[in-house]
Amino acid sequence: MQNISEIEELIKLISKLPGLGPKSAKRIVLKLINNREELIKPMANVLAKVYKNITRCNSCGSIKSNIEGCENCENTSKKFDKI
């Protein structure tokens, strides 16, 4: 594979994920490139939506939607003073 800067950058980013080293990241990138319409485009769209709409709750740290409230904090039956 040629040293194309975008590919190298993507390999570096993917290898930062837990359990993925450079070799695994390279295989993933090759799979993405070979299946660009069925993988890259939808993945890019979903990642953009996740970036825009998903965050952590300021109170409890749970992952939540920006559109909806935090399920953990809104659940009145939970007792936060107990483990």
N, C-alpha and C positions, 0 to 999 in steps of 0.2 A: 504494500500500500504506500502510495506517495505521502510525503510529509505535507499535508494540506493543513493550514493553520486552524481552520474551523473544526476539522476532524480531530486534530491533536487536542484542541481546547475541550471538545466534547468528551474525549477519552479521559482527560484529566478530571473533568467534573464528575463523570460517572464513577471513576475510581475513588472518589471521596465518599461514595455511599458505603454503608457497612457491608463487609463481606465481599466487596468487589475490588480486585486489584487491577493493574493495567491490562493484563491479558484478558480477563473477563470483560472489562470495559471495552476493549478493542473488538471482541466478538459481538458484544451488544451493539456497538456502533455499526459494524458491518451488517448485522441483521436489520437495523433501522434503515440503513441506506438502501439495502436490497429490497426492502418493503416500505418504501417511503410513503406511498399513498395510503396504505392500510395501517401504518404505524406512526410515522413522523407527524403527519398532519393532524390526526386525532389527538396524539399525545401532546403536541404543542398547544392545541386548543384547550385541552383539559388542564395542562400545567398553568396556562394563563388564567383560567377560571379559578383554580386553586389559589394561585398567587393573589388574585383580586378578592376572593370571597371567603377564604378560610384563614383563621387566626387562632391565637390562644386567648382563653378567658383571662382577664386581668385579675379576677378574684381567686380562681382555683387552678388555673393553668391548663385546663382541659382544652382540647382542640374543638373549635366551634365555628359555625358559619357567621359571617358578618351580618347576614340578613336576619337570622334568628338569634334568640338568646341562648345562653348556655344551659343545656339540659341538666347538668349537675347542680348548678346554682338555683335553677327554677324548680327543682324537685324538692318540695317542702318536706317529704317524708325522710330525706337523708339527714343524718345527724353528723354534722361536721366536727363536733367536739369529741367524737369517738373514732378510733381506727377501725 
